[in-house]
Amino acid sequence: MSQVHNIAKGQPHTKDMTKGNPYTLMLGFTLPIFLSQVFQQLYNTADAFIVGRFLGTDALAAVTSSGTLIFLMVSFFTGTAMGAGVVISRYFGAGDGDRVSRSIHTVMAFGLVSGLAMTVVGVLFTPTFLQWMQTDPEVMDEAVEYFRWYFLGSLALVMYNICRSIMNALGDSRRPLYYLIFSSVLNVLLDLLFIAWLGWGVWAAAVATVISQAASVVLCMIHLLKKGQLFTVELKKIRFHKDMLIEIIRYGLPSGVQNSVIALANVIVQSQINSFGKLAMAGYGTHAKIEGFAFLPITSFSMACTTFISQNLGAKQYDRAKKGARFSIFAAVLSAELIGVVYYLFAPQLVSLFDSSEGVIMYGSQQAQTASLFYFLLAFSHIIAAICRGAGKAFVPMLVMLSIWCVVRIIYIAIVTNLTGDIGLIYWAYPITWTISSIIYLLYYLFSDWVHGFDG
């Protein structure tokens, strides 16, 4: 164990989370993740904001009409990267340097193969996906242009998430923040250059995002390939190590499936909303961009919690893992609900920043004011899922999300759509399923022996 821990002491950005005050450690680790999530969200928001302001409502609808499509395509791979981070964190906490190195090189190989596969599938099938989602014919051509260019950057998107997962698993949440700040600012500047100054079409927003994502990957790889780091990536060692691949699949595949299930349900929701026309599409899409910021504390504490839990359970520090879990639940639930209240109060003003059309503001505000006061339930579900992942129990959140956030949500939408056709009732699909999943997670957290998840 001393080998890994002694090296870690010489790395100023790397945290061994098995020692020291757990609360200050988690806050110190979470803050850079939170800030990086803010800038990550800028990727998604800058395109919509600048497109809406300079190219109009039709272009905004094209960009936002199928944001859930992108999430569906990338969620499996990013979820698997999160699961791979659990493997890395576990062996880092246990002080097993050899397994840490082999797991890192295996997940790098997985990222390269996955990114290339997603590029091919995304570019070839973009029109088909958009037709499945009932995208308004008036914006179909622009939507196809945007998403095809976006999918050309799939490799960069997947590899950034892989690199971030590796660094976070080793307790380094600052460098991903620095790299993301640079690439996010670059994205905004390129959006303004291509669209506001040069007057290019909606496709240029996707090109700006692709260039910016590629820049973040270059910065990550420069660091990871540098000699003398805690664990240096060597290009010749990037391959699938069978034992590590099995573990990554064991812990990562359920997380990837979980993310995909959530995304699939959201695709179905958006498909129904798209059928109400371009104003509803733009309103829902704008709400999704704003809501992404509300999710930031949830995502940040979830990522920090998974790393903390897996490192400490790897070191067999069970009581310490429980303390980190309780703190994560409290912090995520409180911060998410505070943001939800603010969003509820100022929803019309926030939506109008993207598009001042009365219909867009109406649809976006209606969705916001239906869901925002229930963000504490969303936070609770995500944090318990993160605890399960960190404890090697990734199948639990996968099953809960599959049954509740997918099956129940789809059944509910099918019923209300056929009975009433009221878009307001479609919005209620989210709070209802958050409530059910939170009850199940509470019972699991209180009565299961999750702290011994790796011991079996």
N, C-alpha and C positions, 0 to 999 in steps of 0.2 A: 504493500500500500504506500509506503514511503516514497517510492520512485515517482509516482504520479504527483503526489502531494508536494514533494520537494521541488519538482519542476514548476508546479503551479505557483509557488511562492515567488518565483522570478518573473512571472507574467502579470503585469499590472492590471490588465483588463480581464483576467481569468479568475473566477471565484470557485473555491472549494466550499460548497454550501453545507458541508457536514460539520463545520466549526464556526463558533461565534454566535452572536445574537441573531436568532432566526428572523426576527421581525425587521431589524435594520438591514440585514442581508437581503431579504426579499424585496424591501422597498428600493434598496440600491440597485437591485437587479431589474426590478419592474420598471423603474423610471425610464431608462434608455429604451426598453421595449415599447413603452407607451409612446415615447417621442418618435420612435421609428415607425410605429403604427400610424401616427399622425401624418408623417410624410408619405407613408405607403398609401394612405387614403387620398393624399393629394394626387397620386397617379390617377385614381378613379374619378376624382372630383374636378380636376383642372380641365380635362377634356370636356366634361358636361357643361361646366360653367362658361368656358371660353366659346365653345360651339354654340351654346344657347344664346349668348350675348351677341356674337358676330354673324352667325349663320341662320338663326331663327328657330322656330318651334319644330319644323319638320326635321331639321338636322339634329336637334336635341332629342327628338323621339327616336331617330335612327341610332344615335349613340347609346341611349338608355333603354331602348326597347328590349334588349336581350342581355342585359348585364348579368342576369342569372345564368345565361348560356356560358359565358366566360367562367363564372364561378364553378359551374358543373364540370367544365373541361379541366380546370386546374386543381379543383378541390381534392380529387383522388390522389394526385401526386404530392400536393402540399401536405395532405393528411398523412400520407405514408412517410413523408420526411419528418413530420412531428413524431411519428412512432419510432422512426430510426433514431431520433434524438433521445428517446427513452433508453434505447439500447446503449448509446454512447454515454449518457449520464449515469446509467447504472454501473457500467464498468469503470467509469471515471471515479465514481464514489467508492467503488471497491478497490481502487488502485491497480487495476489490471490494464497496464499500458498497451500490451500486445493486442488485446481484444478491442481496445479503443481505436487503435490505428487501423486494424482490419475492418472494423465496422465503418469507419470514416471512408475508406477507399471503396468499400462495397456500395455505400449510399451515393457516392459520387458517380459510380458506374450506372447505378439505377437512374439517377437524374439525367444523365446524358441520353440514355436509351429512351426514357419517358418523354423528355423534351422533344426529341426528334419525331417520335411517334405522334405526339400531340400536334406538332406542326403539320404533318402530312394529313392527319384526319381533319383538323380544323379548317385548313385551306380548301380541301376537296369538298367537304360536306357543309360548309357555311350556308349556302342557299337552302339546302334541305332542312337544316336545323331551324332556320328562321321561318320557313314555311310551317314546320311543325308547331312553332310558337305563335302562329297566327299573326305574324307581323303585318302591320297595315301596308297594303300595296303601294300607297303613296310614298312611303319611306323605304321600301324594300331595297331599291338599288343602292341608296346611300348606306344602308345597314350592311349589305353584302360587302361593299367596298371597305367599310370601317373594320368589320370583324375579320375579313381575310388578311388585311394588313396586320391586325392585332395578333392573329394566330401565327404569322410569320415570326413573331418574337417569342413564341412559346418556349423555346430552348432557354432563352435568357430568363424568362419568368420562373421556370422550374428550377434552374440552376441557382438563381438567387435564393430561393426558398430553401434549397438544399444547403447552400453555404451558411445561410443564417441559422438553420437548424443545428448544424455542426458547431458553430461558434456559441450559440445559446446553450447547447448541451454541455459545453466545457465551462459555462459560467461567464462567457464573454458576450455581453449584450450591448456594449458601447460601439465596437467597430461596425457592426451592421447599421447602427444609427448613423454614424458618420458617413458611411457610403451611401445610405439612403437619402440623407439630407442633400448631398451633392447631386444625386440622380433626380431627385424630386424637383429641385430648383431648375436643373437642366430641362426637365420635362415641361415646366411652366414656360420657360423662356422659348423653347422650341415651339410650343403651342402658339404663343404670341407671334413669333416670327412667321410661322407657316400660315396661320389663319388670319390674325389681325393685320399683319403687315403685307404679306405676299398674297393674301386672299385665296389661298388654296382651299379645297373642299374638305368634307368631313374626314376623308381618308387620311389627311395630313395629321390629324390628331392622333390616330393610331400609330403613324410613323414616328411621331415625337415620343410616344410611349415606348415603342420598341427600341429606339436609340437610347433612351434613358435607362431602360432596364438592362440593356447590354453593358452600359457604362458601369452600373452597380456590380454586375458579375465580374467585370474586368478588375475592379478594385478589390473585390472579395478574393479572387484567385491570386492576385499579386501578394496579398497577405498570407493566404494559406500555403502558397508555394515557397514562401520565404524560409530559408534555413534558420534554425535556432528557435523556432516557435515551439509551443507546447507539443503539438503534433503536426508535423509538416506533411502536406500532401505531396506525394511524388507521382508524377504522371505515369511512370512505368508500373506503379503498383495499383493503379485504378482498374479494378476488375472485380468480378463477383466471387467473394470468398463464401463457399457453400454454407459453412456453419453460421456465419454472420448474416447471410442472405435469409436463411431460415428464421433467425431471430427477428430480423427486420420485418419479414413478412408476418411473423406471429404477432408482433406488437404494432407494426405499421399498417398492415392491410386492413384491420378493423377500423383504424382511424381514417384511412382513405375511403373505405366504404361508407363510414359514418358521414364524412363530409359530402360525399357524392349523393347520399340519400337525402341530406338536407337540401342540397342544390337541386336535385331532381324534383323534390316537392315544390321548391321555389319556382322552378321552371314551369311547372303545371299551374301554379298560382298566377304567374305572369302571363302565361298563355291565355288564361281566362280574362285577365285584365286587358290584354292587348285587343281582345274582341270588342271592347267598349270604345275603341277608336284611339286616334293619336293623342288627344288631350289626356285621356286616362293613362296611356302609355308614358307620356312625358311626366305626368304627375307622380305616377308610381315610381318611375325611374329616378326622378329627382328626390323623392322621399328616401329611396334606397341609398342614394349618395349621401344624404344628410345623416341617415340612420347609421351609416358606416362609422361616423365619428362617435355616435353614441355607444357603439360596440367596442370602442377602443379600450376602455378600462377592463371590459370583460375579457377581450383577447389578451391583453397584456398580463393581467393577473393569472389567466389560464396557462399561458406559456411559462411564466415564472413558477407557477405552482407545480406544473409537470416536471420541470427540471429539479426543483427543490425536493419533491417527493421521491423521484427516482434516484437522485444522488444519495439521499439519506436512507432509503430502504436498501440501496446497494451496500451501504455501510452498516446496515442492520440497526439504525438508530430510529426505532419505531416511535417513541414518544416525541422525538423532535419532528418527525414527519407529521404526526397528528397536530402539533402546534402550528406548523406551516399551513396545513389544510384549513384549520379553523380561521387563521388570519386571512387567508385568501378568500374564503367565503364571505367573511364580514366586509373586507375592503371592496370586493367586486360588487356585491349586492348594494352596498351603500352608494358607491360612486355611480353605478349604473342608474339607480333610481333618481339621484339628484339630477343627472343629465336628462333623464326622462321627463321630469317635472318641467325643466327649462324648455325642452323641446315642445311639450304640450302647450305651454303658454305662448311661445313665439313661433309656432309652426307656420302660419301664413307669411310672416315676414321672412323666415328662412327660405321657404319655397320660392318666394318672389325674387330672391337673389339670382335664381337660375332662369326663371321665366316669369314675366309679369302678366301673362295671359290669365284671365279670370278662371277659365276652366282648369288649367294646370294647377293654379293655386288651390282651387276647391278640392280637386282629387288628392293632391299631395297632402293637404292639411287634414283631410278626412282620415286618410290612412295613418298619419302621424298621431292624431288625437285619439285614435282607436287603440293603438299599440303602446304608446310611449310610457304610460303610467304602469305598465306591466313589465318594464325592463328588469325589475328586481328578480322576477321569475326566470327570465332569459339568462341573467347572470348566474343565478343559482344552478341552473341546469348545466351551463357550460363549465362552471368551476368543479362540480362533482364529476363531470365527464373528464376533466383534466386530472383530477385526483385519481380516478380509475386508470387512466392512461399511464400516469407516473408510477402506479403500483403494479403495472403489468396486467391489468384487468381491462384491456381495450375492448373486449367483446361485449362488456356490459353496456357502455354508452352506444355501441353500434346497434345492439338489439333494441335499446330504448328509442333511439332516433329512428330506426327502421320502422318500428311498430307505431310510434306516436307521431313523430314529426313528418313521416312520409305517409303511411297507410291511413291513419286516423285523419290527418290533414286533407288528404286527397278525397277520402270518403265524405268528409264534411263539405268540401267545396262542391263535389258532385251533387250532393243533396240540395244545398242552398241555391246552386245555379239552376238546377232543374225546377225547383219549387218557386223561386221568386225572381231570380235574375238581378238581385239587388247587389251592386258592387260593395256596398257598405258591409254586408254580411260576409263577403269574401275576405275582407280585411280582418274579421274576427277569427279567422283560422289560426292566426299566430298566437294571440293571448290564450286561446282555449288549449292549444297543444302545449304551450309553455307551462300552463298550470298542471296539466296531467303529468308531463315528464318530471316536473319539480317534485310532485308528491311521490312518484316512484323513486327518484334519486334520493329523497330524504330518507325513505325507509331503508334503502340499500346502505346509505352512509351510516345510519344509526345502528343497524343490526348485522351487517356483514363484517367479516374479518379481512378487510381490504389491505391492512398493513402487511399481511403476510403473502401478498400476491406473487412475489418472486420465489417464495420458499417452496412452493409446490413444484 
